Structures are given as structure tokens and as C-alpha cells.
Amino acid sequence: MGFFGTFAFEHGEWKTLSEGELPPLAEPSLWIDVHDSDITSVVYAPPGPGSGVAYLGMTPRTYFENPNASDPTDVLREASGLAAWWALTHPGAGDVVAKQAEILGFLAEDEDPDTFEWDESEDIDDIDDAEVFVEVKTARFLAALGLPLPNELR
């Protein structure tokens, strides 16, 4: 069984929530929900040019092999939205375009499960932990946003 955890960042600190709980949050805020070490849902507000929802690891559509499990993803749009969120929460901290490119590397996009192929020549020891455990990728993503980590992700 993988890791599960739900956390909300508002007023400069993290709160641990019940699984899937998304209470009203004061903006700017960030909510993350880690599901079974495979999906992290990221809900951010204000959304700026993004939709306010992004995924790390896998998207629900890919994970559950169900196109109705979530809206289609647009990683470029969400990277732009998250970079705008970062700029709002870190005024004058740096280049928003560079931050958008950095964030883009973390975001999951919808994949067709029928086209996935396991590369048997790949050495499993060479696979980065962030590609196996989404909580590792989530911790790195939060660091890229300049945020402290929830205690459970340290």
C-alpha cells in the first residue's frame, strides 16, 4: 500500500486534513492530495491563467484508465498558472518564465494506457525515486515553489 496524505497551505503554514478533504481556503492557497504514491492532485488559488488544478505523477484519467476520472490536462496552462501563483506568493523572487519551465517538469499529463511500454533494458536502480513515489516528486515540487514541506513529506 502506498502513501496517502492531504494537506492545505494557507497563511504561510501547512494543515493536515482528512483524506480528500478540501475546505474553503483563504487565497493564496495550495491544497495537495497524495493518492497511493501514484497521484498528487494540486489545487491552487488564485488560478491565474491556469484552471487551478494540476497533477503530479499520473493524472486520474491515466491512473484509473477512465477518461471521466478527471478533466483533460493542459500542462502548459497549469505550469503558467502555478508560476503566476508562485510570483504572487514570492513577489520579486525571480523570473516567472524560468519558474514556469521548472514547474512544467513536475506536471503529469494524460497518457494513453494502451501505448505504455515497459522498457526491460532500463536498470531499475537507475530510476529516480520521484518517478516511483509521487510523494518524493511532491516534496521536490513544493521546494521548487519555495514552500516548506508538510511534516509527513520530510
C-alpha positions as CSV (number, residue, x, y, z in Angstrom):
1,M,0.0,0.0,0.0
2,G,1.3,3.4,-0.9
3,F,1.3,6.8,0.8
4,F,-1.9,8.8,1.3
5,G,-2.0,12.4,2.6
6,T,-4.0,15.6,2.2
7,F,-2.5,19.0,3.1
8,A,-3.5,22.6,2.8
9,F,-1.1,25.6,2.7
10,E,-2.6,28.9,3.7
11,H,-1.4,31.8,5.8
12,G,2.1,30.5,5.4
13,E,1.7,27.1,7.0
14,W,0.5,23.6,6.3
15,K,-2.5,21.9,7.8
16,T,-3.0,18.2,7.6
17,L,-6.6,17.3,6.5
18,S,-8.7,14.2,6.3
19,E,-8.2,12.2,3.0
20,G,-9.7,14.1,0.1
21,E,-11.0,17.0,2.4
22,L,-10.9,20.3,0.6
23,P,-12.3,23.0,2.9
24,P,-12.7,26.7,1.8
25,L,-9.2,28.2,1.9
26,A,-8.1,31.8,2.1
27,E,-6.2,32.9,-1.1
28,P,-3.5,32.4,-1.9
29,S,-3.6,28.8,-1.0
30,L,-2.4,25.4,-2.2
31,W,-4.0,22.0,-1.5
32,I,-2.3,18.7,-2.2
33,D,-3.8,15.3,-2.0
34,V,-1.4,12.3,-2.4
35,H,-3.2,9.1,-3.5
36,D,-1.4,5.8,-3.1
37,S,2.0,7.1,-4.0
38,D,0.9,7.5,-7.6
39,I,-1.1,10.7,-8.0
40,T,-0.8,14.1,-6.3
41,S,-3.7,16.4,-7.0
42,V,-2.7,20.0,-6.7
43,V,-5.4,22.7,-6.3
44,Y,-4.2,26.3,-6.2
45,A,-5.9,29.6,-5.9
46,P,-6.0,32.1,-7.3
47,P,-5.6,30.1,-10.6
48,G,-4.3,33.0,-12.7
49,P,-4.1,31.7,-16.3
50,G,-4.4,28.1,-15.2
51,S,-7.5,26.1,-14.3
52,G,-6.4,25.8,-10.6
53,V,-5.9,22.0,-10.8
54,A,-2.8,20.1,-11.8
55,Y,-1.4,16.7,-11.2
56,L,2.0,15.1,-10.3
57,G,2.9,11.5,-11.0
58,M,-0.1,10.4,-13.0
59,T,-3.5,12.0,-13.8
60,P,-6.7,10.4,-12.6
61,R,-7.6,9.7,-16.2
62,T,-4.4,7.7,-16.7
63,Y,-4.3,6.0,-13.3
64,F,-7.9,4.8,-13.4
65,E,-7.9,4.2,-17.2
66,N,-11.1,6.3,-17.3
67,P,-11.5,9.5,-19.3
68,N,-14.2,10.6,-16.9
69,A,-12.0,10.4,-13.8
70,S,-10.8,14.0,-14.3
71,D,-10.9,16.8,-16.9
72,P,-8.2,16.6,-19.6
73,T,-4.9,18.1,-18.6
74,D,-3.1,21.0,-20.2
75,V,0.3,21.0,-18.6
76,L,1.4,24.3,-20.3
77,R,-1.6,26.1,-19.0
78,E,-1.2,24.7,-15.4
79,A,2.6,25.5,-15.4
80,S,1.7,29.1,-16.3
81,G,-1.0,29.2,-13.6
82,L,1.3,27.8,-11.0
83,A,4.2,30.1,-12.0
84,A,1.7,33.0,-11.6
85,W,0.7,31.6,-8.2
86,W,4.4,31.4,-7.2
87,A,5.0,35.0,-8.4
88,L,2.1,36.2,-6.2
89,T,3.4,34.4,-3.2
90,H,7.0,35.3,-3.7
91,P,7.0,38.9,-5.1
92,G,10.2,39.9,-6.8
93,A,11.7,36.4,-6.3
94,G,12.8,35.8,-9.9
95,D,12.0,35.0,-13.5
96,V,8.4,33.8,-13.8
97,V,9.1,32.3,-17.3
98,A,12.0,30.3,-15.9
99,K,9.8,29.1,-12.9
100,Q,7.1,28.1,-15.4
101,A,9.6,25.9,-17.3
102,E,10.8,24.4,-14.0
103,I,7.2,23.6,-12.8
104,L,6.4,22.1,-16.2
105,G,8.9,19.3,-15.5
106,F,6.9,18.2,-12.5
107,L,3.4,18.1,-14.0
108,A,1.6,14.9,-15.2
109,E,-0.2,14.8,-18.5
110,D,-2.8,12.3,-19.7
111,E,-1.3,9.2,-21.2
112,D,-3.0,6.5,-23.3
113,P,-2.6,3.3,-21.2
114,D,-2.7,1.3,-24.4
115,T,0.6,2.9,-25.7
116,F,2.6,2.4,-22.5
117,E,5.5,0.0,-22.9
118,W,7.9,-1.2,-20.2
119,D,11.5,-0.8,-21.2
120,E,13.0,-4.0,-20.0
121,S,16.5,-2.8,-20.7
122,E,16.2,0.0,-18.2
123,D,18.0,-0.7,-14.9
124,I,15.6,-0.3,-12.1
125,D,18.3,1.1,-9.9
126,D,18.7,4.0,-12.3
127,I,15.1,5.1,-11.9
128,D,14.8,8.2,-9.8
129,D,12.7,7.8,-6.7
130,A,10.4,10.7,-7.8
131,E,9.4,8.6,-10.8
132,V,8.3,5.7,-8.5
133,F,6.9,7.5,-5.4
134,V,4.9,10.6,-6.1
135,E,5.4,11.9,-2.5
136,V,9.1,12.3,-3.4
137,K,8.2,14.3,-6.6
138,T,5.7,16.3,-4.5
139,A,8.4,17.3,-2.0
140,R,10.6,18.4,-4.8
141,F,7.7,20.3,-6.4
142,L,7.0,22.1,-3.2
143,A,10.7,23.0,-2.8
144,A,10.6,24.4,-6.4
145,L,7.7,26.6,-5.3
146,G,9.8,27.8,-2.3
147,L,7.4,26.3,0.2
148,P,8.2,24.4,3.4
149,L,7.2,20.7,3.5
150,P,4.4,19.2,5.5
151,N,5.9,17.1,8.3
152,E,4.7,13.9,6.6
153,L,6.7,14.6,3.4
154,R,10.0,15.3,5.2
